[in-house]
Amino acid sequence: MKLDPATLMRLGFDPERLGRIDGWMADQVASRRLAGLLVQITRRGEVAYRGLAGMRDAEAGLPVTRDTIWRIYSMTKPITTLAALMLYEEGAFQLDQPVADFIPSFGSLKVWRGEGHRLSDVEDLERPMTIHDLMTHQSGLIYDLEGGNALERAMISEGLDLSRAGDTLEAAIDRLASLPLAFQPGARWHYGVSTTVLGRIVEILSGKSLAAFFEERIFAPLGMNDTGFFLRDPALKRRMAAIYGPGPEGFQPEPEPAGQRYDPNMKLFCGGGGLLSTIDDYQKFASMLLSGGRYSGGRFIGRKTFDLMISNHMGGDLASRGQTQFAETTFSGIGFGLGVAVMLDPAKAKILGSPGEFNWGGMASTTFWVDPAEDLTVILMTQLFPSSTYTLRRQLRVLTYQALA
């Protein structure tokens, strides 16, 4: 999509500078870093840029299209957090309330003493794990990792890579609660399965599956018709992008990660990373966030709840909370709110941006960010993992902000 220079200037972009994104996208494909990608930028409520390059499925010869369906992985997390905050506003829980009030199996948690200790070498909790801990990744829950430490390996052996056929979220979370935490709740920030547990709390409080809650309370109101945990029609599989990883000669096909299933018979809905979506659908979600939780039919959450969601809850930046780097991004100058990272200080982060901008990405190198100060949203869709392979997201950030007139 190409807008005329006068329209771009009205939206506050230098047309020539914005056009640099075209060359950057073409270079990602020509160099075989990526099979294909799709970028969309809005400003002041209008689409200012939409660029497509390469193939959604190189082996099948299928190009990236506007309606390509992408695995958004952890870009699911802000949606799950929004769902929980909707229930919070209805009086279902308090942020400082123990998780064990809703999932009793978390009532007997212990904390692993760490590297060099047996997994059975544990200590008591200093305080209960809370819902706030889940929303801010300070719970003590981590991710499984093949070849990792004893706790990370135990998570895989317990099926917490969510790969067990016929598994339910309830059963998986109860198995998770049988393992010790990696650290005391609130002691530091560490990315993990916290939002997956939060999704289970949404199910318990609403009496619905996470898929049903999302559809009824978020996707249908926003018109996100192609977003969900599974394909509504098997024919839509042709629109799905293939998964790739880096190889000696550029991108190469990769198998679907363990635990990712997209069939209507599935029973385990992962609020931490299970959704499929399109760029137009996710734009509706991002635009709603830019509007402070409002959409054409009303509000998902109130103004003060939204302000709390995008506030920094760390008391400093994430580097001061034990996480100096994440994927390809430094965490100096970056805070964390409820379900989203928050820009605190672009100079300290050594990247272009605005204080108060918030964002998150996914395992397959997707990302989005919302900049209220610039009335701006940006979405990148591609399918390359791990997301730390290249500095794609930082590059796109620079290309976007350098184009502002």
C-alpha positions as CSV (number, residue, x, y, z in Angstrom):
1,M,0.0,0.0,0.0
2,K,1.5,3.3,-1.1
3,L,0.0,6.6,0.1
4,D,0.6,9.9,-1.8
5,P,3.3,12.2,-0.3
6,A,0.8,14.8,0.7
7,T,-1.2,12.2,2.9
8,L,2.0,10.9,4.4
9,M,3.1,14.5,5.3
10,R,-0.3,15.1,6.8
11,L,0.2,12.1,9.0
12,G,3.6,13.4,10.0
13,F,5.9,11.2,8.0
14,D,8.7,12.1,5.6
15,P,7.7,10.1,2.5
16,E,11.3,9.4,1.3
17,R,12.4,8.3,4.8
18,L,9.4,6.1,5.3
19,G,10.2,4.4,2.0
20,R,13.4,3.1,3.5
21,I,11.4,0.4,5.1
22,D,10.7,-1.0,1.6
23,G,14.4,-1.5,0.9
24,W,14.9,-3.0,4.4
25,M,12.1,-5.6,3.9
26,A,13.4,-6.5,0.4
27,D,16.9,-7.0,1.8
28,Q,15.6,-9.4,4.5
29,V,14.2,-11.6,1.7
30,A,17.0,-11.2,-0.8
31,S,19.6,-12.1,1.9
32,R,17.5,-15.1,2.9
33,R,17.3,-14.0,6.5
34,L,13.5,-14.3,6.2
35,A,11.2,-16.1,3.9
36,G,8.7,-13.3,4.1
37,L,7.4,-10.5,6.3
38,L,4.6,-7.9,6.7
39,V,4.8,-4.5,8.3
40,Q,2.0,-2.1,9.2
41,I,2.3,1.3,10.7
42,T,-0.6,3.5,11.8
43,R,-0.6,7.1,12.9
44,R,-3.4,9.4,14.0
45,G,-5.9,6.5,13.3
46,E,-4.9,5.9,9.7
47,V,-2.7,3.3,8.1
48,A,0.4,5.2,7.0
49,Y,2.4,2.2,5.8
50,R,1.8,-1.4,4.8
51,G,4.6,-3.4,3.2
52,L,4.7,-7.0,2.1
53,A,7.7,-9.0,0.9
54,G,8.6,-12.6,0.2
55,M,6.8,-15.8,0.8
56,R,4.6,-17.0,3.6
57,D,5.4,-20.6,2.4
58,A,8.6,-20.7,0.2
59,E,8.4,-24.4,-0.4
60,A,4.8,-24.1,-1.7
61,G,5.6,-20.9,-3.6
62,L,2.9,-18.9,-1.7
63,P,3.5,-15.2,-1.2
64,V,2.9,-13.1,1.9
65,T,-0.6,-11.6,1.6
66,R,-2.5,-9.2,3.8
67,D,-4.7,-12.1,5.1
68,T,-1.8,-14.4,5.9
69,I,-2.3,-16.2,9.2
70,W,0.7,-16.0,11.6
71,R,1.6,-17.8,14.8
72,I,1.9,-14.8,17.2
73,Y,3.1,-16.8,20.2
74,S,3.8,-14.5,23.1
75,M,1.8,-11.6,21.5
76,T,-1.0,-13.7,23.0
77,K,0.1,-12.5,26.5
78,P,-1.3,-9.0,26.3
79,I,-4.6,-10.4,25.2
80,T,-4.7,-12.8,28.2
81,T,-3.7,-10.0,30.6
82,L,-6.5,-7.8,29.2
83,A,-9.0,-10.6,29.7
84,A,-7.9,-10.9,33.4
85,L,-8.1,-7.2,33.9
86,M,-11.7,-7.2,32.6
87,L,-12.5,-9.7,35.3
88,Y,-10.6,-7.7,37.9
89,E,-12.8,-4.7,37.1
90,E,-15.9,-6.9,37.8
91,G,-14.6,-7.6,41.3
92,A,-13.4,-11.2,40.6
93,F,-10.0,-10.8,42.4
94,Q,-7.5,-8.3,43.7
95,L,-4.1,-8.0,42.2
96,D,-2.3,-8.8,45.5
97,Q,-4.5,-11.9,46.0
98,P,-2.7,-15.3,46.2
99,V,-2.9,-17.5,43.2
100,A,-3.7,-20.4,45.6
101,D,-7.1,-18.8,46.3
102,F,-8.1,-19.9,42.8
103,I,-5.8,-22.8,42.1
104,P,-5.5,-24.7,45.4
105,S,-2.6,-26.8,44.1
106,F,-0.4,-23.7,44.4
107,G,-1.0,-23.6,48.1
108,S,1.9,-25.9,48.9
109,L,4.6,-24.3,46.7
110,K,8.3,-24.5,47.6
111,V,11.3,-22.7,46.1
112,W,14.2,-24.6,44.6
113,R,17.6,-23.7,46.0
114,G,19.0,-23.5,42.5
115,E,22.0,-24.7,40.5
116,G,24.1,-27.2,42.2
117,H,21.2,-28.5,44.3
118,R,18.9,-31.4,43.7
119,L,15.4,-30.5,42.7
120,S,14.1,-31.8,46.0
121,D,16.4,-29.3,47.9
122,V,13.8,-26.6,48.5
123,E,12.9,-23.8,50.9
124,D,9.6,-22.4,52.1
125,L,7.9,-19.4,50.4
126,E,8.6,-16.1,52.0
127,R,5.2,-14.9,50.8
128,P,2.5,-16.3,48.5
129,M,2.6,-16.0,44.8
130,T,0.0,-13.4,43.7
131,I,-1.9,-12.6,40.5
132,H,0.2,-9.4,40.3
133,D,3.3,-11.6,40.2
134,L,1.8,-13.5,37.3
135,M,1.0,-10.4,35.3
136,T,4.5,-8.9,35.9
137,H,6.6,-12.2,35.5
138,Q,7.8,-12.0,39.1
139,S,6.1,-15.3,40.1
140,G,9.1,-17.6,40.2
141,L,7.7,-19.5,37.3
142,I,10.1,-20.0,34.3
143,Y,10.0,-21.7,30.9
144,D,11.0,-25.3,30.2
145,L,14.3,-25.7,28.4
146,E,15.6,-28.9,26.8
147,G,19.2,-29.3,28.1
148,G,18.6,-26.6,30.7
149,N,18.9,-26.9,34.5
150,A,17.2,-29.5,36.6
151,L,14.0,-27.5,36.9
152,E,13.8,-26.6,33.2
153,R,14.2,-30.3,32.3
154,A,11.6,-31.4,34.9
155,M,9.1,-29.1,33.3
156,I,9.5,-30.9,30.0
157,S,9.3,-34.3,31.6
158,E,6.0,-33.2,33.2
159,G,4.6,-32.2,29.8
160,L,4.8,-28.5,30.6
161,D,6.0,-27.8,27.0
162,L,2.2,-28.5,26.6
163,S,2.9,-31.4,24.2
164,R,0.8,-34.1,25.8
165,A,-2.0,-35.2,23.5
166,G,-5.4,-34.7,25.0
167,D,-4.0,-32.6,27.8
168,T,-6.1,-29.9,29.5
169,L,-4.9,-26.6,30.9
170,E,-6.3,-27.6,34.3
171,A,-4.2,-30.8,34.4
172,A,-1.1,-29.1,33.1
173,I,-1.2,-26.3,35.7
174,D,-1.7,-28.8,38.5
175,R,1.4,-30.6,37.4
176,L,3.3,-27.3,37.2
177,A,2.3,-26.6,40.8
178,S,3.9,-29.9,41.9
179,L,7.3,-28.5,40.9
180,P,9.3,-25.9,43.0
181,L,9.6,-22.3,41.9
182,A,12.9,-21.0,40.5
183,F,13.0,-18.1,42.9
184,Q,11.0,-16.4,45.6
185,P,7.9,-14.5,44.3
186,G,8.6,-10.9,43.8
187,A,12.4,-11.3,44.1
188,R,13.1,-10.5,40.4
189,W,11.8,-10.5,36.9
190,H,12.1,-13.7,34.9
191,Y,10.1,-14.6,31.8
192,G,8.1,-17.8,32.1
193,V,4.7,-19.6,32.1
194,S,3.1,-17.0,34.4
195,T,0.6,-15.8,31.7
196,T,-0.3,-19.4,31.0
197,V,-1.3,-19.8,34.6
198,L,-3.2,-16.4,34.4
199,G,-5.2,-17.8,31.5
200,R,-6.3,-20.7,33.7
201,I,-7.4,-18.2,36.3
202,V,-9.5,-16.5,33.6
203,E,-11.1,-19.9,32.9
204,I,-11.9,-20.5,36.6
205,L,-13.4,-17.1,37.2
206,S,-15.4,-16.9,34.0
207,G,-16.6,-20.5,33.9
208,K,-15.6,-20.6,30.2
209,S,-12.6,-22.0,28.3
210,L,-10.0,-19.4,27.5
211,A,-10.9,-19.8,23.8
212,A,-14.6,-19.1,24.5
213,F,-13.9,-16.1,26.7
214,F,-11.6,-14.5,24.1
215,E,-14.1,-15.1,21.4
216,E,-17.1,-13.7,23.2
217,R,-15.5,-10.9,25.2
218,I,-12.7,-9.7,22.9
219,F,-12.5,-11.1,19.4
220,A,-16.2,-10.8,18.4
221,P,-16.5,-7.2,19.7
222,L,-13.4,-6.2,17.9
223,G,-14.2,-8.1,14.7
224,M,-11.0,-10.2,15.0
225,N,-12.5,-13.0,12.8
226,D,-9.3,-14.8,11.9
227,T,-7.8,-14.9,15.4
228,G,-8.0,-17.9,17.7
229,F,-6.3,-21.0,19.1
230,F,-7.3,-23.1,16.1
231,L,-8.4,-22.6,12.5
232,R,-12.1,-22.1,12.2
233,D,-12.0,-23.9,8.8
234,P,-9.4,-26.5,7.6
235,A,-9.3,-24.6,4.3
236,L,-7.6,-21.7,6.1
237,K,-4.5,-23.8,6.5
238,R,-3.4,-22.6,3.1
239,R,-3.3,-19.1,4.4
240,M,-0.9,-20.0,7.3
241,A,2.7,-19.0,7.1
242,A,5.3,-21.7,7.4
243,I,7.8,-21.8,10.3
244,Y,11.5,-21.2,9.6
245,G,14.8,-21.1,11.4
246,P,18.3,-19.9,10.5
247,G,20.5,-22.2,8.4
248,P,23.9,-22.1,6.8
249,E,22.4,-20.8,3.6
250,G,19.7,-18.6,5.1
251,F,16.2,-19.5,6.4
252,Q,15.2,-23.2,6.4
253,P,11.9,-25.0,7.2
254,E,11.5,-26.0,10.9
255,P,9.0,-28.4,12.5
256,E,6.1,-27.0,14.5
257,P,7.3,-26.5,18.1
258,A,6.1,-29.0,20.7
259,G,2.7,-28.1,22.2
260,Q,1.5,-26.1,19.3
261,R,-1.7,-27.5,17.9
262,Y,-4.4,-25.7,15.9
263,D,-7.3,-28.1,15.6
264,P,-10.8,-27.5,16.8
265,N,-10.7,-30.6,19.1
266,M,-7.9,-29.2,21.3
267,K,-8.7,-28.7,25.0
268,L,-5.6,-26.9,26.2
269,F,-5.6,-23.2,25.4
270,C,-2.3,-21.5,26.2
271,G,-2.7,-17.9,27.2
272,G,1.0,-17.5,27.1
273,G,1.5,-18.2,23.4
274,G,-1.2,-20.2,21.6
275,L,-2.9,-17.7,19.3
276,L,-3.0,-17.4,15.5
277,S,-3.8,-14.0,14.0
278,T,-3.6,-11.8,10.9
279,I,-2.1,-8.3,10.8
280,D,-5.5,-6.7,10.3
281,D,-6.9,-8.5,13.3
282,Y,-4.0,-7.7,15.6
283,Q,-4.2,-4.1,14.3
284,K,-7.7,-3.9,15.8
285,F,-6.3,-5.0,19.2
286,A,-3.3,-2.6,19.0
287,S,-5.6,0.3,17.9
288,M,-7.9,-0.4,20.9
289,L,-4.9,-0.2,23.2
290,L,-3.8,3.1,21.6
291,S,-7.3,4.3,22.4
292,G,-6.8,3.4,26.1
293,G,-9.1,0.4,26.1
294,R,-11.9,1.9,24.0
295,Y,-13.4,0.4,20.9
296,S,-16.4,1.3,18.7
297,G,-18.8,-0.6,21.0
298,G,-17.5,0.8,24.3
299,R,-14.7,-0.1,26.6
300,F,-12.9,-3.3,27.5
301,I,-11.3,-1.7,30.6
302,G,-11.6,1.6,32.3
303,R,-9.2,4.5,32.0
304,K,-7.5,4.0,35.4
305,T,-7.2,0.3,34.8
306,F,-5.5,0.9,31.5
307,D,-3.2,3.5,33.0
308,L,-2.2,0.8,35.6
309,M,-1.6,-1.7,32.9
310,I,0.9,0.4,31.0
311,S,2.6,1.8,34.1
312,N,6.0,0.5,35.1
313,H,5.6,-1.9,38.1
314,M,9.3,-2.7,38.5
315,G,10.4,0.2,40.7
316,G,13.3,0.7,38.2
317,D,14.2,-0.8,34.8
318,L,14.3,-4.5,34.1
319,A,18.1,-4.5,34.1
320,S,17.9,-3.6,37.8
321,R,15.5,-6.6,38.3
322,G,18.0,-9.2,37.2
323,Q,17.4,-9.2,33.4
324,T,19.9,-7.1,31.5
325,Q,19.1,-8.6,28.1
326,F,16.1,-10.4,26.5
327,A,16.2,-11.8,23.0
328,E,18.0,-9.2,21.0
329,T,16.9,-6.3,23.2
330,T,18.7,-4.6,26.1
331,F,16.5,-4.1,29.2
332,S,18.3,-1.0,30.4
333,G,15.8,1.8,30.3
334,I,12.9,-0.7,29.8
335,G,10.3,-1.4,32.5
336,F,7.3,-3.8,32.7
337,G,3.7,-3.2,33.3
338,L,0.8,-5.7,33.3
339,G,1.5,-8.0,30.4
340,V,3.6,-5.5,28.4
341,A,7.0,-4.0,28.4
342,V,7.2,-0.2,28.9
343,M,9.7,2.3,27.5
344,L,11.1,4.3,30.4
345,D,14.2,6.0,29.0
346,P,15.2,5.8,25.3
347,A,18.6,7.2,26.0
348,K,19.3,4.5,28.6
349,A,17.9,1.9,26.3
350,K,20.0,3.2,23.5
351,I,17.2,3.0,20.9
352,L,14.7,5.5,19.4
353,G,11.3,5.6,21.1
354,S,9.1,7.6,23.5
355,P,8.7,7.3,27.2
356,G,5.4,5.5,27.9
357,E,5.5,3.4,24.7
358,F,4.5,-0.2,25.4
359,N,5.1,-3.4,23.5
360,W,5.7,-7.1,23.3
361,G,6.8,-9.7,20.7
362,G,6.6,-13.4,19.9
363,M,8.9,-16.3,19.6
364,A,8.8,-16.3,15.8
365,S,10.2,-12.7,15.6
366,T,6.8,-11.0,15.5
367,T,6.3,-7.7,17.5
368,F,4.0,-4.8,18.1
369,W,4.3,-1.5,19.9
370,V,2.0,1.3,20.7
371,D,3.3,4.8,21.2
372,P,0.6,7.1,22.7
373,A,2.9,10.2,22.6
374,E,3.2,9.8,18.8
375,D,-0.3,8.4,18.2
376,L,1.4,5.5,16.6
377,T,1.2,1.7,16.3
378,V,3.6,-0.7,14.5
379,I,3.2,-4.4,13.8
380,L,5.7,-6.8,12.3
381,M,4.7,-10.3,11.2
382,T,7.1,-13.0,10.1
383,Q,7.9,-16.6,11.2
384,L,11.5,-17.1,12.2
385,F,12.6,-18.5,15.5
386,P,14.3,-18.0,17.7
387,S,13.4,-14.3,17.8
388,S,17.0,-13.4,18.9
389,T,18.4,-14.6,15.5
390,Y,18.6,-11.0,14.1
391,T,18.0,-7.5,15.5
392,L,14.9,-7.2,13.2
393,R,12.7,-5.5,15.8
394,R,15.3,-2.9,16.8
395,Q,16.0,-2.2,13.1
396,L,12.3,-1.6,12.4
397,R,12.0,0.7,15.4
398,V,14.8,2.9,14.0
399,L,13.3,2.9,10.5
400,T,9.9,3.9,11.9
401,Y,11.0,6.7,14.1
402,Q,13.6,8.2,11.7
403,A,10.7,8.7,9.3
404,L,8.7,11.0,11.5
405,A,8.8,14.5,10.1
